[in-house]
């Protein structure tokens, strides 16, 4: 079953927030946050 427009917008807002948070980090911590975002996106595709 697909997402409604409202659900998709909420997902995009969550993703933007996570990316902004990762952008503020430096070095290895930034890499860890970006890896976590990528893992979450991949698992969303597999669900």
N, C-alpha and C positions, 0 to 999 in steps of 0.2 A: 504494500500500500504506500502511496506517495505522501508527500508533505503538502500541507496547505500553504498558501502564500504567507500566512502569519507565522507558521512554524519555520518556514524557510528563512524569513527575515530574522527571527529570533536566533536561528543557527548562525546566520551571517554576523549578527551583532556579537555573539559569543566568540566567533572566530576573530573578528576585528579586535575585540578586547584582549584576547590571548596574544595576538600578534603585537599589539601596542605594548603590552606588558613585557614580552620577550625583547622588543626593540630597545627598551630602557636598560636591559642588562648588558653586561660586558663579558667577553671571553667565554669560558667553559659553561658558565651558568646560562648564557644566551643560547649556546648550542644545545644544552639540555632542554631548555624550554621549547625551542624550535623542534627538536626531535619528538617531544611529547605531543606537540600540536600535530605533527605529521602522523604519528601513531594513531591519534584520535581520528584524524581524517580517514586514514586507511581502514580503521575498524568500522567507521560509519559506512564506508563503501561496501564492506563485506557483510553487513547486517542485512 
